[in-house]
Amino acid sequence: MRMMRLLPVLLVVLVVEQARASWWYLGVLGTSGSLSRDTRQISDPAAACDNSPYLDATQRELCRKEKRLLDVIGAGASMGIEECKFQFKGRRWNCTTFNNTDVFGNVIKIKSRETAYIYAISSAGVMYSVTRACAQGSLDGCGCDDTVRAQSTEGEFEWGGCSEDLHYGAKFAEDFVDSKEKAKTEAGNEATVEVDAEFSLMNLWNNKAGRLATREEVDLVCKCHGVSGSCSVKVCWKKMRPFRDIGNALKEKFDGASLMKVHRRKLKLRPISPDMKRPTRDDLVYLENSPDFCEPNIKKGSLGTRGRECNKDSYGLDGCNLMCCGRGYYTVVKEFTEDCDCKFFWCCRVECQKCTYKKEIHYCN
């Protein structure tokens, strides 16, 4: 009888959880390995996509193209999550994630520069993962970018190898990542603009900025061919730089992000002041100032900084003064043991001593 009374409540919770579900959760599943296990067991790609509560209708349609796409998208989402954590590990907001279907918690309900970075790095992650998978032959519907071979090299080198198809990766990421946001902006009209539509304009801008940053971080990789090591023939192709470079570039744009407002009649973003320079399409934008993240605030997605490790010798954002918001800090002496004085013996072993040392670690009050 009690179970019957609880059933409506459980159904409501399930509906709410599904409504909050995001494709970002594929990144959480990817890091745990459960995504790969699930998709390997499903031979029909359409079934794998249709059974995913983390995708909308457009995303499911794209996903149906082949079953390996779920793994590739999950890997891209995971890259974005991990890069966000790395870039903000020394800040008050350290890109906190949760093991639930909305992943980033309530911080993404605020139109702040933190949300701008989340969307940009996530869009970049999907583009990067899909582009790299295409070049590696992991996906059937794409491959290398043969159009670069038509570009003149003025005799300096010859095009060869597999240039990564940035156009395909960007187009897929746009179609997949932007789908929910485009649906919300299309629901707006000239008379009234829903809050969701305003938010989506910002998210779409930052999604594109993430993809443009990925396009910029590309190297020309070359290999020499010739007799006895000569470079009589130089063959080159285009390859994306490590994802860390993209994360670094977007982090710089985070620090210089532009505060914007929405032109309600035209449904477009404008600088908050006419005296401000209009940002370019590869800059990050936001609509609300960030909370200070000093104290816990569930509504704003802030966990506060009490108990966070800080650097007492730093005057930067990771320093105890700024990290601890002026509350001070306490010091704990911890003992660590690690390998030292390692020696290599032919053949083939390494023997090390164990060294113990003490280190002061500082935490925010």
Secondary structure, DSSP 8 states (H G I E B T S, - for coil): -HHHHHHHHHHHHHHHHHHH--TTHHHHHHHHTHHHHHHHT-S-HHHHHHT-TT--HHHHHHHTT-THHHHHHHHHHHHHHHHHHHHTTTSSS-----SSTTSSGGGGGS-SHHHHHHHHHHHHHHHHHHHHHHHTT-STT--B-GGGGGS--TTS-EE-S--B-HHHHHHHHHHHHTHHHHHHHHT--SS---HHHHHHHHHHHHHHHHHHHHHHSEEEEEEEE-GGG--SEEEEEEEE--HHHHHHHHHHHHHT-EEEEEETTTTEEEESSTTS----TTS-EESS------SEETTTTEE-STT-EEBTT--STTBHHHHTTTS-EEEEEEEEEEEEEEEEETTTEEEEEEEEEEEEEEEE-
